[in-house]
């Protein structure tokens, strides 16, 4: 297959300027002047006129959960609910349409107590109005609520003890009220399952990523279930985007150790390393921070593990020379991770995931270690106003990207899907504008340019995956993972970035998505 693209803006992310690029068998073979290339390529080459549109490297997802996103396609979407009453109505509508079997666990996702009229989490007594066992997941993925039918189904009673790094909500009589936080929620969610064709839903999820211009996708918390699913799809050769999995280091380390063939791509699937959690979410006030949340007494959130446990996991990954991705939202969680590394320089490119309350003064330590900060920068828009309420002026330092740029750290951006959709252009806009839903600018000194923001979802993200030699930019010899946009992001007003249409997504030189106009 041979293709020549010409007559458009070609944004290479290499500080180079070309009129055309020639692709053969999925590889960028030549870049240069259109007329010279046209007369030097084979006669059977397909010529594609861009008509002034923008061709650039495809986006690279530096952290999300594709299997979880696939599962949500069979769940109740609560992301637009503004009250507990609306949550109940969404479930009743779902029941009327799908006619589930008696006692089937129904799962909803994406509610946010911060935006509910009641300004609180629903409780079991609220969800008892739904005539089925029910579990709902908070948009952060770090907490949720179950009703009493779900407690009965899973034999959860008032004698249960809080796990390390989590808690069960209780009422004034010390009875379970249905609220589950951190490890308590994660453990319960792990026991629950949803019916449906997960293989089919996974392929559908790939289509969602492709529609946002993404050709490399992550499964950021892989356990046996996720591995079996992706292993099966890879062996059936049904994956058409690259999927990189990070194994739960706490309970599933052997999955990585026992599958060395997947340490390199096999039919678009590979294992990238391990994943570790150290704290929760700032909008849920479970992120571990150094100074108390406002109006919360001396409460600073809490760690999931003690230092000696974190050291055990970090040392294990370093001994194996395996990349470690670590969830750290609060600055104390970041400190715990950095202190355990003890300034050890490593070539494994460890990644600090989310980095919401990471402090600028902590960045030099990341650089000495060789650790990459991956920012969930969309927090500024979606929860920036909540962070101001919970953190005060400290919220201006959320996602300290410009500070990372000054330290010459190869930062990346992600959306933690299914927390939000994998909209990379929205992340670019957030990094440049830093505007909250209420229209406030959060930390103007941390704004960056459009071009530097695009680096966070292209060339820097390729570096995070050790794939910078063949992904992330338009350069001779690299894989033809490309997208066509209707406008060049670097040539329009920042707010207009949100209006850009991704017209075409190309993986290995083949079109995998075309926007229907």
Secondary structure, 3 states (H helix, E strand, C coil): CEEEEECCEEECCCCCCCCEEEEECCEEEEEECHHHHHCCCCCCCEEEECCCCEEEECEECCCCEHHHHHHHCCCEECCCCCCHHHHHHHHHHHHHHHCCCCCCCEEEEEECHHHCCCCCCCCHHHHCCCCCCEEEEECCCCEEEECHHHHHHCCCCCCCCCCCCEEEEECCCCCEEEEEEEHHHHHHHHHCCCCCCHHHHHHHHHHHHHHCCEEEEEEEEECHHHHHHHHHHHHCCCCCCEEEEEEECCCCHHHHHCCHHHHCCECCEEEEEEEEECCCCCCCCCCCCCCCCCCCCCCCCCCCCCHHHHHHHHHHHHHHCCEEEEEECCHHHHHHHHHHHCCCCCCCCCEEEECCCCCHHHHHHHHHHCCEEEECCCHHHHHHHHHHHHHHHHHHHCCCHHHHHHCCCCCEECCCCCCCCCCHHHHHHHHHHCECCCCCECCHHHCCCHHHHHHCCCHHHHHHCCCCCCCCCCCCCCECCEEEECCCHHHCCHHHHHHCCEEEEEECCEEEEECCC
